[in-house]
Amino acid sequence: MVDWDEDRELPITHQTELLSLNRSSLYYKPVQPSLEEVAIKHRIDEIYTEFPYFGSRRIAAKLRQEGVDINRKRVQRHMREMGIQAIYPGPNLSKRNLEHRIYPYLLKGVNITRPNQVWSIDITYIRLHHSWMYLTAIIDWYSRYIISWALDQTLAMDFVLDTVRQAFTVRMPEIFNSDQGSHFTSPKYIELLKTFPSIQISMDAKGRALDNIMIERFWRSLKYEEVYLKDYGSPKDARSSIRDYIYRYNHVRPHQSLNYHTPVSMHFN
């Protein structure tokens, strides 16, 4: 056995051999977005939050009115990277990955009378000073209570699945609703929900903003009351501030739609 001095640094070559990595990967540093890209994406988020029925054409037109030299194709790329799209139906809706399953919308005409009857899940863009993150959250329709949430710097599938698993440690819904985004039609998401046969899977019809209205209302409250008033310098700052906001939203702030009760009192009463 060879004793290794903890103060000595293991050579890069040995590190890569031990980890079975390509040496160049240890030197890779992700390219940071330009200040221009960050500013444009932040403004797209503001426009989309105010006008969720705006598509890339109208958003591009509004940006040009504000003096931004941008074309529709670039706006489309930014919106795709941000994980957002207009609420109206687009072309070629039938062209979808065959592995992805679409379920019918189950909430039409349903009277929501109790907690955990209906949950909704969604993802939204959260701006930082020099970058951005993504927030996923699950809300109970009856109480407006945020069951679970997570922030991530990518749109990787794991942070959505982890949010669902965390919610299931609290309770389970009778109906779980989402939009038809790629995360919520993916086999991994569907299989996770199907693990629990009592859960009915529901998905918004394409182009119907009101189908997932509860989570959309929460996004607007979060952004106008928290995100747009702050200038998060880091993911840690964003996570801390949003955690505080969601706590206040659930436990402190009375909701007019709940006859001025708090979500937590309605959910666990």
N, C-alpha and C positions, 0 to 999 in steps of 0.2 A: 504493500500500500504506500502511495506517495502522499505525504502531507502537503496541502496547498495553503499558501499564505493568503488569508482572506483579503489582505490589502492589495494583493496583486490582481491585475485585470486579466481575465481570460482572453487570449488572442481571438480576433474576429473569426479566423479560420476554424479554430476549435469550437467556437460558439455555433457556427453554421453547421459543422459536422454533427455536433451533439443534438441540434434541433432539426436536422435534416432540411435545412433551408438553403435557398440560393443566397450567396453572399451579398449580391446587389440589393436584395430585399431589405437588408438591415440598414442600408443607407437611404432607402426611399423615404421621402417626405411628401405628403399629399400637397398638391398645389392649392393654395388658398384662393378663394374667389376674389375677383377684383372689387374695389369699392363701388365701381359703376354697377356691376352685376348685383351686388348686395342691395344697393339703393333701388334699383329697378324692381327686384323681387319684393322688397318691402312695400313699394308703392303698388305693385300688382296685388299684393295681399290686402292692402287698404281698400283698393277699388273693388276687389272681389267680395270683401266683407260687407261693403256698403251696397253693392249691386251684384248679388250672386247669380243673376240671370245674364250677366255680361259674358260673352264668349271672347275668344282671342281677338277677333276682328274689332269689337267695340273697345276692348281694353287697349289695344294698340292705337286706335284712333284717339282715345282719351289721353294716352301718354304723349302722343304727338302734339295734341292741343296744349299740353303742358310744357312743350319744348324738348321732349325726349326724341332723339333720332332713332326710331326703332320700327321694324317691320313686323307683320303678323307672324311670320315663321319663327322669329326669335321669341315673341311672346308665347307662342305655342310651346316652344321648347322649355321656357322658364316655367310655365304653368304645369307642364308634365313633370318637371323636376320637383316642383313644389307639391305635387300630388293633388292639384285642384283642377276642376273643370266646371264649365257652366252647367246650370241646372236643366237647361232645355235639351231635348234629344238631339244627338248628332248623327251624321251619316254612318252607314255601314254598321249599324248596331248588331247585326246578326253575325258579324265576323269576330268571333271570340275564341280564345284558347279552348280547345275541346276538353281539356282536363278540368276546366272551371265550370262549376255547377251554379245555375241560377234558380232561386226559389221564389215562389209567389209572395206578394205583399199580403200579410195577414191582418193588418190593423184597420182596414176600411170598415167603418161602422162599429168597431169594437168599443165598448164602454169601459174605460180604465177606472177601476174602482178600488184597487188595493196595491200595496207595494209588491214588487217582484212579479207583477203580472206581465209587464213589458219592460225590457231593457233595450237601449240603443247603443251602438258603438260607432265611432268615427275617428278620423285623423285630421289634424289641421296644422298649418304652418305657423311657427313661432319665430319671430325675428329677434336676432341678437345684434349688437352694435356692428360687428364685423362679419357676421355669418347668420346662420339660422338653425333651427331644430324642428323636430316634428313631435306633436303631442297627440296621443290617442287617449280616449276616455270612454267610460261606460256610464250611462245615466239611467236612472229609474224614471219611467214616465210619470208615475203617480206622484211621487214625492219630490221629483227633480234632484234627488240625491246622487252625487257622483260616487259611484260604487268603487271604481279603481281608475288609475291613470298612470301613464308613463311618458317620459320624454326621451328622445333619442336623436342623435345627429345624422342618422340615415333612415331610409324607409325600409330597412330590413324587416323581414317577417317576424322575427323572434320577439320584438318588443310589443307587437300586437298580441301574439299568443300568450306572452307572459302577463299582459294586462287582463286577458280573459281568465287565465288560470288564477290570478290573484282575486278577481271578482268571485270566482266559484268557491273560494275559501270562506266567503261571507254567506252567500246564499246562491240560489239559482233562479233564473226567470222561467216563466211559462212560455214566453215568446221572446226571442232575441232578434232584434231588427238591425239591419245595416243597409248601406247603399250597395251598388253592384261593382264597387271598386275591386281591383285585382287582389287586394289583401283579403277581402271578405268573400270572394268567390273561389279562392285558392283551395286545393285539396287539403292542405294542412289545417286551415281554419275550419273548414266544413267537417273534417274528421274529428277535430277536437270537440265541436259542438255535438256531433252525432254520438260521441262517447256517452252522452247523457240522454237517453231516449225520451225523457220527459220534456226536453226543450224543443219547441217548435221554431224552426228557422224561417225568418221573414226577411225579404229584401225589397227596398224601394223600387217602384217602377221607374224606368229611365225617364228623366226629365221632370220628376215631381218633387219639388223642393219641400213641400209640406209633409211628405211621407216620413221624414226623419226630423221633424220640426223641433223636438225637444233639445236634441244635441246641437242643432243649428243655433237655437236661441242662447244656449250656454256659450258657444263659441263667440257670439257677438258680445255677450256680457263680459266674458273673459278679456277680449281684445280691447273693448272700449273702456273698461274699468281698471284694467291691469296692464296688459302688454303694451298698448299704445302710449301709456303714461310713463313707461319705464324705458331704460336704455341698457339692457342687460349686457354686461361686459364679458360674460363667460357663461358656458353651460351651467356651471355651479350656481351663478347668480340667478339665472332663469329658473332653475329647478327649485331653489329656495323660495323665490318670490311667488312662483306659481303654486307651490305647496301651501304657502300662507294664504293665498287668495282662495284656493279650493277649500281650505279649512274654514275660512270666514264664510264662503258661499254656502257650505253645508251646515255650519254650526251657529253662525252669528247673524247673518243677514236675513231679515224677514222677507218673504216673497209675496208680492201682491196676489199672484195667481194661487197661492196657498192660503189665502185669507190671513196673510201676514204671519204665518208660522214659518219656522225654518225647515229645510229639507230633512235634517236629522230627526226632528220631532215627528214629522209625518211618516218617516220611513220605519222608525223603530218603536213608534207609539203602540 
